[in-house]
């Protein structure tokens, strides 16, 4: 594996965006690789889960929300820490805000193709990511010699949110969500499965426990953080980085907020804040 690019002494400012808690896995990886970086987090919990929403609605909403965050807080880099949002809206974001560097999350098809020994790879993702033409293009470009078993797990992101809050999710519910990867003729040769939704970071231990031990589960969180660090290395230090704890904004109060808040400190946050916050003095002027 590539060595993480570390930025230990350079203060930068990053915004990570997701539909819920999924992007916190990338935040954790980024803090390990760039500990001096301020990382604000924006979760669009008002319309979670993104994978079940209509495309046109999501594009407009994502572009507007991130645009408001850019105008208010001027992050140097924006991580779109959501596969559905990245495959759907990344081009629109770059067109709308051309001076802001964006880092997206894409299904790890190339990584799976390099990892497999049998030539049969899998992808576990949301319905929105599975049906997107972008996935077909990734397969054709990076894994043309591989059989790709792509499966949509519409409830798994919600189960990941429950597990993150410390709630119980019975094994049969998770098994039902992943069964489609293992009921096809080629499934017996499946040996590398990519996570196509950042939420699945928080159910990964359960996925490994419920599937054959010779399957490699591929979580791209570290790779996304490395890409962000590469971008940050080209940028000057940010004058906006402060000693105070970073912000974790949510567009609606998430389910069981007390339990969720209790899990946030290891990721660098001490409380939930509702978006939009009061505008910083002069930020919108």
Buried (B, 14 or more C-beta within 10 A) or exposed (E): EEEBBBBEEBBBBBBBBBBBBBBBBBBBBBBEBBEBBBBBBBBBBBBBBBBBBEEEEBBEBBBEBBBBBBEBBBBBBBBBBBBBBBBBBBBBBBEBBEEBBBBBBBBBBBBBBEBBEBBBBBBBBBBBBBBBEBBEEBBEEBBEEBBBBBBBBBBBBBBBBBBBBEEEBEEEBBBEBBEBBBEBEBBEBBBBBBBBBBBBBBBBEBBEEEBEEEBBBBBBBBBBBBBBBEBBEEEEBBEBBEEEEBBBBBBEEBBBBEBBBEBBEEBBBEEBBEBEEEEEEEEEE
